[in-house]
Amino acid sequence: MIDKKLLELRRISRKHGKYVMNKLFDDYLAGPISKKVILSCTFCGAESNITKEHILPKWVFESNSKHSFKSDVNELDQPYIKATIPLCGKCNSDLFNSVEREVQKILREVDLKRRYYSPEEWELIIRWLEIIDFKFQVWDISTKFKAHKKAGYLAALADISIAFMRNASIRKVTSKARSSLKRISVKDKSQKHKCLIVGKTKIKTFHYFHTSGEFIYLEVPTYNKGFFYFYEREFKNDSATKREAMKIIKFAYNL
């Protein structure tokens, strides 16, 4: 069943990707973000039955409204529960959520003391993490910049996309977004196996950090699992991947 869902995800990304990306860029990067925007699915382009898709599944952060992330652009806290993108009902419930439910099942059923992940399970986790990156990039592009009350930014900047404020280059923003969508369209993930590290965690609190298009770190205490995945970089072996991942983790947490 999940193979059919993945096939449909790849088909839609290839068929509608160019239109969806162009509309996203036109709506939020070409002129004032406050202009009238016709809300549509940010994956297939449909304009009916639009729903809110959480960037991170609620089961990841335990539906806790107090869990939030801090934007590196304006230092404002954003609750995960409110971090959503528009998807049509089909893309949300039938496709994206199908992948999330299958990953949740894998995390629940795989006991690392007894067995490791199969190649198919490994690749599904990779696909899931790539979908998260796509959703975050869509959110970045479509979210207005808001200045921190202590920062004293010019009011004129409040109408600009967060993604543009971070990169200061429309070309860079659009290139990264297109790459995130292209990853979803790729069937063969065998070359990415060594880009993912999965292990057990004893931490009882949800942890996450992410640099769009580069890497993601995610700890899910509900299942005592932790993930580090590199979106673009490739490594010769697992040891090299782990060394680089630990270097980034130590820097992020000042260890």
N, C-alpha and C positions, 0 to 999 in steps of 0.2 A: 504493500500500500504506500509506504513512504517513498519508494522509488518513483511511483507515478506522480507524487506531489513534487519531488525534486525535478522531474522531467518538465512538469508544468512551470515551475519556477524558472528554469532555464529558457523554456520556450517564450515566456512572457518577457523576460529581461532582454532577449534578443529581438523580439518582434516590436516591443513598445519602448525599449530603453532610450532610443534617440529622441523620441517625442517627449517622453517623461522628463528627461534631463533638460532638454531645451525649454520646456514650459517652466520647470523649476528655476532655471537661470533667468528666464525672462520675467518671471513673477517677482523674484527676490534680489536679483543682482543687477537688473537693467532699470535703473531709476529708483524712485522712492519706494521703500518696502510698504508704505502706507497706501499705495495705489490699490484699486479694487482688484481682488484676486478671486477667480472662480475656483473654489475648493475642489480638488480632485485627488484621486488615488495617486500616491507618489511612486507606485510601482507599475501599475498598468495604465493609468491615465483616465480611468472611468470617473464620471462626474456624479454618479448616483450611489445611494446607500453608503455614504462615507462614514467611516468609524474612526475611533482613536486607537492606534496601536502603540503600546508601550515600547520604548526603546529596549529596555531590559524587562523581561518577563517578571510579573509581580512575585512569582515564587522564588526568584533569585534574591530579591531584597525583602522577602517575607511580607510583602504588602505593607511594609512599615512606612508610614507617611513621614517619619522623622529622618529616614535615610535620604541623603541628598549628595549632590556633587557640586564642586565649586568650579565655576567657569574660569579658565586661565586668562580670559580676555578682560572681564570686569570684576572678578573676585566675588560674584554674587552666588549664593547658594540656590540650587535648583532641585527641588524634591523629585526623586525618581518617579514617584506616583503621578507627577504632572508632566513628565517628559514623554511626550507622545508625538506621533506623526500621523497624517491622514492616510488611511488605506480603505479601499472598498471592502465590503463585507466578505467577499470571496477571497481576496488576497490576505485579509486579516485572519479570518477563522479557518478557511479551508487550506491555506498554504503556509503562511508564516507560523501560525499557531500549531499546525500539524508537526512542523519541524521542532518547535519548542517542546511539545508534548512528548515526542519521540526521544529527544535529548534528556528530558526529565526522567523518562522511563529508564534510559541507559544509566544515568547517574544513580538512580534508586536501586537498580538491580545488580550493577557491577560492584562486587566486593574485591578490592584490590589485593586482599590477602589470599583469595582463592583463584582469581583469574584476572587477566588484563583485557583491554578492549580489543575487539576484533577489528580488522582493517575497515570494515563497513561502519562500525560504530565510531572509530577514530575520525573517519572522513566526515561523518555527520556532525560531529562536534566542531570540526573545522568549518563546515558550511554555516553552522549556527553562529559562530563567532564572526564570520565574514558578513552575515546578515546584520548583526549588531553594528558593525562598522558602517554599513550602508545606511542604516537607520539614523545613526548619530550624525552622519554627514548631511543627510536630508534635514535633520533637526537644526543643525548649525546654520545651514544656508537659510532656512525659513524663519529663524528666530531673530527678533530685533535685538540690537545692542541696547542695553540699559546700563547707565552709569551707576557705580556704587555711590551712595550718598556722601562718602568721604573723599571721593576721587576728584570731583570738580571737573568732569569732562564737559565739553561743549554740548549744548542741547541739540545742535544740528546732527550730532553723531547718533542720536537715539533712533534714527530712522534707517540705520545701516545694518546689514546682516552681520551676525557674530562671525561667521566664516570669513567674510571679507575683512573684518577688523583684525582677525588673527593673522591672516596671510598677506593682506594688503596687495593682493594680486588676484584678479578675477580669473586669469588663466590658470593659476595654481589651484584655486578653489574648484573650478570646473573639471580640471584634469583629475584631481583626487576623487571627486564624486563619480566621474565616469569610470574610473578604475575600480571603485568599490562595487559598482553595479556589474561591471564586466566579470569580476570574481564570481558572482552568483551564477553567471551564464556558463562557467567552465565546468565540464563534466568530470574530467580527470583531475583528481586531487593527489595522486600518488607522489608528485614532486614536492608536495607540501607536508608530507608526514613528519619530517624532521624539524618542521617549523613550530610544532606544538609540543608543549610540556604539560603533562597532567600528573597530579599527585595528590596525596592526602593532606588535609590541613586540620589542625586541632583548634584553630581560631574559631571562636564562637560568634564573632560579629562579621557581617558581610563586608567585604573589601573589594574595591574596584579602582583601576585607573587605566587610561587609554589615550593614546595619541593617534588620531585619525590617520588611517592609511599606513601606519607603522607597526603598532603592537597593541595588545590588550592583555590586561591582567585581571583575573576575576576569581574571587574565592566565594564558594557557596557553602556556608556552614551547615545548612540543612542536610547536605549529603557528604559533608567532610571532604569536599573536592576543591582543588585549585587548578587554574588554567593560566598558561602564558602562551600567547600565539603571536608570531611575527607575520604580518600580512605580505610583506614584500621580500624581506631578507631570506636567504636560503643558507643552510649549513650542511657541512659534510657529515656530521654525526650528531647524536643526541647530546653528547658531552659538551660540544661547542655551543649548542642551543642553550643548554642549561647554564653554562658559564655567562653567556651574554644576558640571559634573562635575570640571573641573580645579581649581576652588575646593575641592571636597571632598577630592580626591586630595592636593593640597598641604597641606591641614590635617592629613590622616591621616598623612602622612609628614614633617610638620614642614619642608616645603620653603619 
